[in-house]
Amino acid sequence: MTYRNDADREDFIERLGISWELAFFSLKAMELIGFKICVHLRKSAS
């Protein structure tokens, strides 16, 4: 991958960082939702 100048590269890295944060956040949210579902299922099972 080639860049015309440093500004393009920094912009690309910045966008990559934002998508990383978003992916990490959605992963954490999914873990939390999964945990809540497990707790709910256990409560209704007992």
N, C-alpha and C positions, 0 to 999 in steps of 0.2 A: 504493500500500500504506500503510495507516495502522496506527499503534501506539497501544496504550492508554497506555503510559508509557515512560520511558527504559529501564527494566529489560528490557522486552520487546524493544526495539530492540537493546540490547547483546547480549542472548541470541541474537537472530537473526544479528547480525554475527559473534558468536563461532562459531556453527554454520557459517556461510558460510566463515569462516577455516579451520575444521577440514576442511571438504570440499575447499577449495582445496588444502590441504597434501596431502590424500589423493589428489586428482587429479594433482598434480605428482609425487608419489611413484610412483604407478602408471605415469605416463608415463615416468619415469626407468627403472623396472623393465622396462617393455616395450622401451625402447631397448636396455638391457643384454642382455635375452634375445634380441632381434633380432640384436644384434652377435655374441653367442655362437653363434647358429645360422649366421650368415654365415661365421664363422671355421671352424666345424665342417664346413660344406658345402665350403668351399675346400680344407680339408685332405683330405677324402675324394675330392674331384675330382682333385687332383694326384697 
